[in-house]
Every structure is written in structure tokens, then in C-alpha cells.
Amino acid sequence: MRAQQVRAGFVELYGTEPEGVWSAPGRVNLIGEHTDYNDGFVMPFALPHTAVAAVSRRDDGVLRLHSADVDGGVVELRLDELTPESDRDWTAYPAGVVWALREAGHPVTGADIHLGSTVPSGAGLSSSAALEVVVALALNDLYELGLQRWQLARLCQRAENVYVGAPTGIMDQTASACCEDGHALFLDTRDLSQKQIPFDLAAEGMRLLVVDTQVKHSHSEGEYGKRRAGCERGAALLGVDALRDIPYADLDAALARLGDDEEAVRLVRHVVTEDERVEKVVDLLKSGETRAIGPVLVAGHASLRDDFRISCPELDLVVDTAMSAGALGSRMTGGGFGGSAIVLADVADVDTVTKAVEEAFAAAGFTAPRVFEAVPSPGARRLV
């Protein structure tokens, strides 16, 4: 959504020009799934799809919110009445950011906000994180809070964990806040250290497709939380702070210590091997062996499907069909139980792979998928 459209919507709603317009992107995770809340490694990049916010300050303790994408009028909230898990609507995300900023002691006294987004909702592409980050960046600028991008990401994660009630890790918010154009972000979620890894598929004759299965999911529902709790239990059984602390070389010994605790074995094995896959992809990209990341993506999907058990028939069909049609690699991306898969393919094979996936969905009686190219794009920024 363009800045001018959102600015015009703000003027129509509130009768005055906004103080500024900001954007924050959704993200695709190239590799590193369900490792972020285990203090592990992830490798997302920003999409060209963004949430855009026109914002002005208020000094009366009132927060007014409106979305161009949701039917209904302006929602008016009082800042001193914002309470965690009190709101299950879309407004929980921007309101949660305001709550988190104020709880951390930052002098936010109110705002008028108009939002619009092109990030597909429920597709595993971090539409909620984009909403959070765009509001956080706008308020950080307007109120001159002086917070760094990683600090905004932390506050946005707190908003989602505590105010919304979704037990997500730090990856989505950090990707939206910190990614750079033409790069994937190698992020250590323990200390938030970052490395921008060049990721220019077009120059190498390849494309990365996102296949939105149209199967909706919600992080705040029970299965995501069960996986996180299971990982924490596995770490406790192994006597470590987080599963990140189990070296890949010691995995077999760690699994043997878990004995016949099948659930713990599966969850621990996925997280430890997934961290190893992230590091492998980083090494391959750095050495110019981009094509070789394909099998690593496929191995990641198998682990998510068989060990973490968060795939679904539609996601599996994308991966199996794409690989049979000549793709270089494919896997589900995001929290799971629906959402999207990614497909790495040579430019010459993109149409063939896309057609094969669409036909497979039709033959299975599934809703037609939405397929688009993922291009590494800029992170959150001020537009006007």
C-alpha cells in the first residue's frame, strides 16, 4: 500500500495531515524454523509486502486506531485502560506496542493511527509483526525515544507475547525492523547479533517463490505454545538453558539421555539439526554455492513435518509437487499448521513448477494457492 493512499485515508478519518508515514515489511524465513525461542539461529529476509501507518501524536491519553483492511470505524482506546489479553481483535497488535512502550517507561501520551497492509494475513509471513514494528518505529520517531531497531523488536515481541498472548520468538519483529534490501539476515536470537548475507537470486538465474496455501493459522492457538513448552521441557531434561546449547556433534548422546521420551526426542532433534542447517546455508551462500542450499531446505521441511509435526497436507503437497516438477528446493516456512511454503527454482522452471503446484491443488480439491516471487527487500523505514 502506497504512502499517499494511507496519508489520504488518515486525512479523511481524522481531518488533518499526519505527522508522518512509515512502513514495515512482512518476512519470509529462508531457514531456521522454531529455533528463535530456543536461543538459536534464523535466516529471514524482508518481503516487498508491507504494513504502512500514518501517525500523529496526541497528548490526552487516547489511542485512535483504524485499518483500511478491516470493516468498521475508528476504534478509540484509553492508554490507562490497556490490559494484556483484553483484546482479541486486530487492534491488539498496535495497542500492545503502545502498552509495551509505556510499561517500559517511555512517555507515549496517545496517537491517531491509520493502517493499511499488503502482507497476507495468516500466511506465515509475519503480518502481525509488520503491524507492531511500523507502529513502534513511528512512535519512536515522533516521541524521540531514541530506541535502536533491536530494542524496538524486543518491545514488539513483548507486546505479542504478553499483550496479545502469542508465545512467539524474536525473529519476526527483528526481521521486519532490521532486514536490508538484497540480503538475508543471519540472526543469533540469543544475543541478537546480526550479519547481513547477500542474497541476489536473480543474478544467479534463480527465483524464490512463496506459495500461500490459503490455510490460515494463528500463533496464539494451542499447538504453537505446546511446541515451545515441549522444547523448554527438553532443555530442562538435558540440563541446559536452551536447546541452542546442545552442539550438533553431541546430538546422538543427548537423544540417548532422553531415553524413550519420544516427544522430547523429536523436538530436540529438530531444533539442534535446524540450527545446523542455518549455519550450513550461511556457509553455502558465503561461498557462492547458492544452488546447493536446495537440499538443505528439503531436509528442513522433512524435520518440521516428521519431528516437529507442524506441517499439513497442503504444505506437504507444495513441497512434493515442486520437487517433482524440477525445483531446486522447497520447504514450509513460518509457524506451521498452514500458511506458506517456499520454492527455490531456476528461472526457466518457475512457470512449470507454478503450474504443477496449482494443478496438484485443484486435483486434491484444495483452495487455489497464491504464488508470488519473494524478493529480499528493505526493513522498516519512514516514507514521509
Residue, then its C-alpha position, 0 to 999 in steps of 0.5 A: m500500500r502506497a504512502q499517499q493512499v494511507r496519508a489520504g485515508f488518515v486525512e479523511l478519518y481524522g481531518t488533518e495531515p499526519e505527522g508522518v508515514w512509515s512502513a514495515p515489511g512482512r518476512v519470509n524465513l529462508i531457514g531456521e524454523h522454531t529455533d528463535y525461542n530456543d536461543g538459536f539461529v534464523m535466516p529471514f529476509a524482508l518481503p516487498h509486502t508491507a504494513v504502512a501507518a500514518v501517525s500523529r501524536r496526541d497528548d490526552g491519553v487516547l489511542r485512535l486506531h483504524s485499518a483500511d483492511v478491516d470493516g468498521g470505524v475508528v476504534e478509540l482506546r484509553l492508554d490507562e485502560l490497556t490490559p494484556e489479553s483484553d483484546r482479541d481483535w486486530t487492534a491488539y497488535p498496535a495497542g500492545v506496542v503502545w502498552a509495551l512502550r509505556e510499561a517500559g517507561h517511555p512517555v507515549t501520551g496517545a496517537d491517531i493511527h491509520l493502517g493499511s497492509t499488503v502482507p497476507s494475513g495468516a500466511g506465515l509471513s509475519s503480518s502481525a509483526a509488520l503491524e507492531v514494528v511500523v507502529a513502534l518505529a513511528l512512535n519512536d520517531l515522533y516521541e524521540l525515544g531514541l530506541q535502536r531497531w533491536q530494542l524496538a523488536r524486543l518491545c514488539q515481541r513483548a507486546e505479542n507475547v504478553y499483550v496479545g498472548a502469542p508465545t512467539g520468538i524474536m525473529d519476526q519483529t527483528a526481521s521486519a525492523c532490521c532486514e536490508d534490501g538484497h540480503a538475508l539476515f543471519l540472526d543469533t536470537r540469543d544475543l541478537s547479533q546480526k550479519q547481513i548475507p547477500f542474497d541476489l537470486a536473480a543474478e544467479g538465474m534463480r527465483l524464490l517463490v512463496v506459495d500461500t496455501q490459503v490455510k490460515h493459522s494463528h500463533s496464539e492457538g494451542e499447538y504453537g505454545k505446546r511446541r515451545a513448552g515441549c522444547e523448554r521441557g527438553a532443555a530442562l531434561l538435558g540440563v541446559d538453558a536452551l536447546r541452542d546449547i546442545p552442539y550438533a556433534d553431541l546430538d546422538a548422546a543427548l537423544a540417548r539421555l532422553g531415553d524413550d521420551e519420544e516427544a522430547v526426542r523429536l523436538v530436540r532433534h529438530v531444533v539442534t539439526e535446524d540450527e545446523r542447517v542455518e549455519k550450513v546455508v550461511d556457509l553455502l551462500k558465503s561461498g557462492e554455492t547458492r544452488a546447493i542450499g536446495p537440499v538443505l531446505v528439503a531436509g528442513h521441511a522433512s524435520l518440521r513435518d516428521d519431528f516437529r509435526i507442524s506441517c499439513p497436507e497442503l504444505d506437504l503437497v507444495v513441497d512434493t509437487a515442486m520437487s517433482a516438477g524440477a525445483l531446486g528446493s522447497r520447504m514450509t516456512g513460518g509457524g506451521f499448521g498452514g500458511s506458506a511454503i517456499v520454492l527455490a527454482d531456476v528461472a526457466d522452471v518457475d512457470t512449470v513448477t507454478k503450474a504443477v503446484e496449482e494443478a496438484f491443488a485443484a486435483a486434491g480439491f484444495t483452495a487455489p494457492r497464491v504464488f508470488e516471487a519473494v524478493p529480499s527487500p528493505g526493513a522498516r523505514r519512514l516514507v514521509 
